[in-house]
């Protein structure tokens, strides 16, 4: 099993609630913020562990939204049941061109710049989540990518071709382990 770690910056008042599920010192608004955070950011199947990191100091824009607060790092460790093979950038691009190149694209019916942007974004996010370290092909694709996400981006943009392309890369280059 591969562990993937995501890091969030959250207010230090949220630690007890996230760790134990209850904190009588919280207001209803704070509990609502935490429940929304759990619903959107934490896996629904409960297949994760939380680890507390370094003190992040006073932060204006933390991951729970709301007012500025003294914050702490929260590391989310998720069990991922399959490992990616190590495709090169060219192999990923060929797989996407083969799967998503349509007659409309050939006739100029699709915006070629937007299509290339979606391909770059899908390759970036796949490489970001599945790379095996500094010496892997996926890390090379990630570090030389033309796509640079914004500071609040955490994955492919919803409701775009990027999502479909990303999932195609996962299905193509991350073989199932048999216990999924």
N, C-alpha and C positions, 0 to 999 in steps of 0.2 A: 504494500500500500504506500502511496506517495502522499506526503502531507503538504498542503499548500497553505501558506500563511498570508493573510490580509491584515493590514494594520489600519486601525482607526484612531483618531484623536477624539476622546470623549471627556466630558466633565467628570471630575473626581467624585462628585456627589452620586454618580450613577453606578459606582462599583458594587456596592452592597446589593442593590436591586438586581443587577445583571448576574451576580455570582450566586445569590441565594433566593432570588425571586420575590423578595419582599423587603421593604424599608419603610417604617412608619414615619420617618422624617420627611418624606417626599410629598410634594403637593400633587394634586390630580393632574395638573398640566405637565409636570415633570414625568409622572408615570405614563401619561399619554405619549410624550416624546419617546420614552424608552420602548414602549410597546410598538410604536411605528418603526423605530430603528430595528427592533428584533424581527418584525414582520418583513421588512424590506431587505435587510442586510444579512441576517443569520439564516442558515439552511433550515427549511421547514421540517426536515426529517430528524433534526436533533443530532446529526452525526458530525459533531464538532466539539472542540474544547476551546476555552477562553484562557488566555495567559495575559497577565498584566506586565506592562513594560515600564519604560522610564517615565518620570514626571515630565510633562510637556510644557509646564508653566502656564501663564495666563494667555489664553487663545481666544481671539475674536470669533473666528469662523470654524467651529468644531463640527464634527460629523453628525451631531444630533440636531443641529440647527439651534435656534433660540439665542439666548443672551451669551455674552462672553463669560468665561469661567476659568478657574484653575483646572487644567486638564491632565490626563494621563493617557499613555498609549495602551490600546487594547489590541492584542494579537489574536486573530481568529484562525485556528488550525482546523482544516477540513480534510477528511480522508477522501482521496480521489482514487477510485478503484481501477484506473488504467493509466498506463504510461504512454507517452507519445514516442513514435519513432523519431528519428532526427532528420527530417527532410530539409533540403536546401531551399533557399528563396525561389530559385528557378522551378523546383519541383512543385512547390506550393502554388506558384503562379500558373504553371501548366495545368494543374488540377482545377484551379478556378476558371481558367479560360475554357477548358474543356466542358465544365459543368454549366457555366453561366454565359457563354458566348452564344448569342441568339441571332437569327436572321435580321432582326430589327437593328442590331448593333452594326451589322455589315452594311446596311442601307443608310446608316446615319440616324436611325429612329431613336436611339438612346444617346444620352449625353456622354460622350467618351471620357471627358474629364471627370465627371462624377463617378463613372464606372471604375476608372483607374484609382480614384480616391478610395472607393469602397474596397477594392482589392488590396490596396496598401493598408487600409485600416484593419481588414480581416487578418492579413498576414501579421501585422503588428500585435494585435490582441492574442492571436494564437501563439505567437512566439513568446509573448510576455508571460502567458499563463503556463506554457508547457516546456519552456527551455530547460535543459539539463545542466546548465552552468556555463561558465565563461568560454569553454572550448567547444561548445556544441554549435551545429549549423543554425539551430533556432536562435541562439544568442546572437550569432552573426547577423541573421536576418533582422532581429530586433534592433541591434545597435546601428545598423546601416539604413534603417527604414526612413523613408521620406515623410511618413506620417508622424506627427507629434500631437498627442492628445492634450486637451486642456487640463487644467489643474483639478477639475472636479470629475473628470471622466474615469470610470471604473471598468469599462468594457465597451463592446460595440454599441453604437447608437441604436436604440430601440426603433422598431418600425422602419428599418432601412435594409438595403441589400447586404450591408455589412454583417448583420446578424445571420442571415442565411449562408453567406460565404464562410463566416466563422464556424458555424455548425457543420458545414460541408468539410472543412479542414479537420475538425475533430473526428468526424465519421471516417474520413479517409486515412488519417495518419495516427489515430489513437485506437488501436484494435481493442475490442472488448476482451475482458479477462475470463469470461465464462460464468462469473458469479454475480453478474448484474441482472 
